[in-house]
Amino acid sequence: MNQMPGTGVPPAMSSGPKPFFQVWVDALTKPSELTFAEMAASPNAKAMTAYLWVFITLLIELFFVSLLRGTLVRETLRSQGLGGGLPGGGLGIILITAVCGAPILAVIGTILFAIGVAVVQWIARMFGGRGTFDQLAYALAAIGAPYALVATVFILLGAIPFVGFCFNIILWLAGIYIFVLEIMAVKGVNQFGWGAAIGSLLIPGLVIGFLCACIIGVMIFALGPVIGNVFSSINQSLTAP
């Protein structure tokens, strides 16, 4: 069977452009490498579309999460009698922080998404993958963008006393499902085996984790004498008559 040049996706898989909500529904409800191979063959598979999805959904998620966390902090301060001096009970500060902070964090999140996709696709190419950066970004954004909206709802519900723990468990399980979908996306876009798909997705995280561990280890080794002197001074002050 002939394949589309540079994609590894058979022409029969390619279909006309779909509205974004249909793409999102397919990504979450049709867990198959064929689903993501079809997305890769779509004429809409562009990195800029992926960036737009990620930015907007991150913006919504971060705005509401910032409001929630700010409200929780405000209530904690009020319960300790420390929030009385805040103007307007602190609501104005919470709103300003959410409005100003969410766009900045959404931009940072989108940049990190682009870097992550670039690294994953680079490794996938080393494993013989035939996809492109645009195709992988589009497929992963089709998974991550709707999940960000769903996660926002569950994070807000997770703040409900007593029953919030149940929503947090559901969100954790959903995260595992999303990870499986991402493996399928890498596999479907690049048209290679499961091992290569898992490796492409996990290797960057393992490398970053290893580097962070090394940096922390070096910092602890370098600051060890200083930390030891601090604890020694504290012990001497506590034991002094």
C-alpha positions in Angstrom: 0.0 0.0 0.0 1.3 3.4 -0.9 2.0 5.9 1.9 1.8 9.6 2.2 5.4 11.0 1.7 7.1 11.8 4.9 4.3 10.7 7.2 4.2 6.9 7.1 0.4 7.2 7.1 -1.6 5.4 4.4 -3.7 7.8 2.3 -6.9 5.8 3.1 -6.5 6.9 6.7 -6.5 10.6 5.8 -9.9 12.3 6.0 -11.2 15.9 5.7 -10.6 18.5 8.3 -12.6 18.0 11.5 -13.7 20.7 14.0 -11.5 20.9 17.0 -14.0 19.5 19.5 -14.4 16.4 17.3 -10.6 16.0 17.2 -10.5 16.3 21.0 -13.4 13.8 21.5 -11.6 11.3 19.1 -8.3 11.7 21.0 -9.9 10.9 24.3 -12.6 8.3 23.4 -10.9 6.4 20.6 -7.7 5.0 22.1 -6.0 3.6 19.1 -2.8 4.3 17.2 -5.0 4.5 14.1 -6.8 7.5 15.6 -3.5 9.4 15.9 -2.2 8.2 12.6 -5.3 9.8 11.0 -4.7 13.0 13.0 -1.2 13.1 11.7 -2.5 12.8 8.1 -4.9 15.7 8.6 -4.2 19.0 6.8 -4.9 20.7 10.1 -1.9 19.0 11.8 0.0 22.2 12.5 2.2 23.2 15.4 0.5 26.6 15.7 -2.9 25.0 16.1 -1.4 22.8 18.9 0.1 25.9 20.6 -3.2 27.7 20.5 -5.1 24.7 22.0 -2.5 24.3 24.8 -2.3 28.0 25.6 -6.1 28.6 25.8 -6.8 25.5 27.9 -3.8 26.2 30.2 -5.0 29.8 30.6 -8.4 28.6 31.7 -7.0 25.9 34.0 -4.4 28.3 35.6 -6.9 31.1 36.1 -9.4 28.9 38.0 -6.7 27.1 40.0 -5.1 30.4 41.0 -8.5 31.6 42.2 -9.0 28.4 44.1 -5.6 28.4 45.8 -5.8 32.1 46.5 -9.2 31.6 48.2 -7.9 28.7 50.2 -4.9 30.8 51.4 -7.3 33.6 52.3 -9.5 31.4 54.3 -6.5 29.9 56.1 -5.2 33.4 57.0 -8.7 34.4 58.2 -9.0 31.3 60.4 -5.8 32.3 62.0 -6.8 35.9 62.4 -4.2 37.2 60.0 -6.4 38.2 57.0 -8.2 41.1 58.6 -5.9 43.8 57.2 -6.2 42.7 53.6 -8.1 45.2 51.4 -11.5 43.8 50.4 -10.8 40.7 52.4 -8.1 39.8 49.9 -10.5 39.1 47.0 -9.1 41.9 44.9 -5.5 40.6 45.3 -6.6 37.1 44.5 -8.4 38.2 41.3 -5.5 40.4 40.2 -3.0 37.6 40.8 -5.1 35.2 38.7 -5.7 37.6 35.9 -2.0 38.7 35.6 -0.4 35.4 36.5 -2.4 32.9 34.5 -1.4 34.3 31.0 2.3 34.4 32.0 2.2 30.8 33.2 0.2 29.7 30.2 2.9 31.1 27.9 5.6 29.3 29.9 3.6 26.1 29.8 3.1 26.4 26.0 6.9 26.9 25.5 7.6 23.9 27.7 5.1 21.9 25.7 6.9 22.8 22.4 10.3 22.0 23.9 9.0 18.6 25.2 7.4 17.7 21.8 10.7 18.6 20.0 12.7 16.4 22.3 10.3 13.5 22.1 10.1 13.7 18.3 13.9 14.0 18.1 14.3 10.7 20.0 11.5 9.2 17.9 13.4 10.0 14.8 16.4 8.3 16.2 14.3 5.2 16.7 13.2 5.3 13.0 10.0 7.3 13.4 8.5 8.8 10.3 6.4 11.6 11.8 7.1 15.3 12.0 7.1 17.8 14.8 3.9 19.4 13.6 2.1 16.1 13.5 3.2 15.0 17.0 2.5 18.4 18.5 -1.0 18.3 17.0 -1.7 14.8 18.3 -0.4 15.4 21.8 -2.2 18.8 22.1 -5.5 17.0 21.1 -4.9 14.8 24.2 -3.6 17.4 26.6 -5.9 20.3 25.8 -9.2 18.7 26.7 -7.6 16.9 29.6 -6.6 20.3 31.0 -10.2 21.4 31.0 -11.3 18.2 32.6 -8.5 18.4 35.2 -9.7 22.0 36.0 -13.2 20.7 36.9 -11.8 17.9 39.0 -9.3 20.1 40.8 -12.1 22.5 41.7 -14.3 19.5 42.9 -11.3 18.2 44.8 -11.4 21.2 47.1 -14.8 20.1 48.4 -14.4 18.9 52.0 -14.7 15.1 52.7 -15.6 14.1 49.1 -12.7 15.9 47.3 -10.4 13.0 47.9 -12.5 10.9 45.6 -12.2 13.4 42.7 -8.4 13.6 43.3 -8.2 9.8 42.9 -10.3 9.9 39.6 -8.0 12.7 38.3 -4.9 10.6 39.2 -6.4 7.6 37.3 -7.2 9.9 34.4 -3.6 10.9 34.3 -2.5 7.3 33.8 -5.0 7.0 30.9 -3.7 10.2 29.3 -0.1 8.8 29.5 -1.2 5.7 27.7 -2.9 7.8 25.0 0.3 9.8 24.6 2.2 6.6 24.0 -0.4 5.6 21.3 0.0 9.1 19.8 3.8 8.8 19.5 3.4 5.3 18.0 0.6 6.3 15.6 2.4 9.4 14.4 5.8 7.8 13.9 4.6 4.4 12.7 6.9 2.2 14.8 6.8 -0.3 17.6 5.5 0.0 21.2 9.0 -0.1 22.7 10.2 2.8 20.6 7.1 4.8 21.5 7.5 4.2 25.2 11.2 5.0 25.0 10.6 8.2 23.1 8.2 9.4 25.7 10.1 8.2 28.8 13.7 8.9 28.0 13.4 12.7 28.2 11.8 12.5 31.7 14.4 10.0 32.9 17.3 12.1 31.6 15.8 15.3 33.2 15.3 13.4 36.4 18.8 12.1 36.4 20.2 15.6 35.8 18.1 17.1 38.5 19.3 14.4 40.9 22.9 15.1 40.0 22.5 18.8 40.5 20.8 18.3 43.9 23.5 15.9 44.9 26.3 18.4 43.9 24.5 21.2 45.8 24.1 19.0 48.9 27.8 18.0 48.7 28.9 21.6 48.2 26.7 23.0 51.0 27.2 20.1 53.4 29.8 21.9 55.6 27.7 25.0 55.7 24.6 23.0 56.7 26.6 21.1 59.3 27.8 24.4 60.8 24.3 25.7 61.0 22.9 22.7 62.8 26.0 22.7 65.1 25.3 26.3 66.0 21.6 25.5 66.7 22.5 22.5 68.9 25.0 24.6 70.9 22.4 27.4 71.4 19.9 24.9 72.6 22.3 23.1 75.0 23.8 26.3 76.4 22.9 27.0 80.0 
